[in-house]
Amino acid sequence: MRTKQVIGLIVLGCMLAALGILAVLIAWLGVELGTVVGLVIAAVLIATYLQVLGPWQRRWGATDEEVGRAMPGDGLLRPDAPSTTRAITIGAPPDEVFPWLVQIGYGRGGWYSYDWIDNDGKPSMDRIDPVLPRLVVGDRIEMLPGFGPVVREIEPNHHIVSGGEADSWCLLVEPTPDGGTRLISRWRQDWPKTVGTYVWLAVADPGAFVMEQKMLRRIRDLAERGQRMFQPVTRVHTLAAGS
């Protein structure tokens, strides 16, 4: 599948780039000093991500209240399971945002993200497809064929909860006072603490942020475009002088 190949090439490219930088440092400074400098640079980058970039991206767009609040699906895992909450404001009501959520996924409407990476290179839908089968409890929201969270609960125009045995994902829409929507996404994971898990997180955590922020922004743009398309045209009549 193209998506697997692209992800594999991205990971391989990052590894080769790191090795290339190390090789340059060794050629420039010698084996011992070059290796030490390379390790120091890696340590600084890792520390910066863990202390600054990681915490920021895991709550991208979300308020303190949204990060700390309970959401549907939280009870599927232990209370202190690691959590990521991201959010965006959309200038359209929840009932015009939710239809974009229920057609999400590979083989459905796509992921509204970087389609050259996911969705097997196929463009995500830019319209609501009334023919697409309705998402129901038990369906898998596929990221890859046979892989993705299974729908646990759907409340129309409010939330979708999906997940597996050790993770959960909630997409929630709530009205704002001005008639818009807050779209909130929460991921929670309770994966085993193994070396393999930490290696996977090191690769997947920044990648998940890059993909999801694009998804949220694209859903916002699509919903707001639909809102503009159906707004009535206001005609301004100007009276001629003396009439």
Secondary structure, 3 states (H helix, E strand, C coil): CHHHHHHHHHHHHHHHHHHHHHHHHHHHHCHHHHHHHHHHHHHHHHHHHHHHHHHHHCCCCCCHHHHHCCCCCHHHCCCCCCEEEEEEEECCCHHHHHHHHCCCECCCCECCCCCCCCHHHCCCCCCCCCCCCCCCCCCECCCECCECCEEEEEECCCEEEEECCCEEEEEEEEECCCCCEEEEEEEEECCCCCHHHHHHHHHHHHHHHHHHHHHHHHHHHHHHHHHHHCCCCCCCCCCCCCC
